[in-house]
Amino acid sequence: MLTRRILINATLGTVALSTLMPRLSFAQDVTKEEIYFDKDAPVLGNPKGDVTLVEFFDYQCPYCKKSHPTVKKLAEEDGNIRLVLKDWPVFGGASIFAAQAVLGAAQIGQYEKAMEALMRTSGKLTEEVVEKALTGAGVKMQDIVTAVNKHSDKISGLLDRNYNQALALNFVGTPSFVIGSHIYPGVLDEKGLKEAIVTARG
């Protein structure tokens, strides 16, 4: 069983969602390179795509779960989108637990399977719900425990960088996106995502 002792020692409060208009500049203390090409951040879609779409998300965020199928579908249909997924667990301990568990699964080559399993959950998460979802998807919890403990510095470092980047970008909730050189601090529907991708290619 994955235990609380492997969780990051951080207290993140619940934050409100924002639907602000996109901004066009990056914060001075974070670079596009750091956001786009963190060596430890999971990348889906086309790794060599001409547009990079970065999503900051939380497994307990209902808006993230609702928009995830759309983001995934657009990446698959387009075929030239590099999708970078950044865990930003802002809804407390269960979110941190979930993020660490899935990033642990990434270390054993099962990131997408674990991520999709948690994106299909509904309601508030608990450690038990996370474990049940991952086990149901065929990911062995003992393997995740071993991976998280073995790669704890790597996982903690990634989550710290994600958190600091989100703050530097003035994000106030999940989901939030960086697409091309534009920053979108809030929910994007399918039309908004498509327009952002067109703009990034402009």
ABEGO torsion letter per residue (X at the ends): XBBAAABBBBBBBBBBBBABBBBABBBAABBAAAAAABAABBBBEBAABABBBBBBBBAABAAAAAAAAAAAAAAAAAGABBBBBBBBBAAEAAAAAAAAAAAAAAAAGAAAAAAAAAAABBEBBBAAAAAAAAAAAGBBAAAAAAAAAAAAAAAAAAAAAAAAAAAAAGBABOBBBBBEABBBBEBBBAAAAAAAAAAAAX
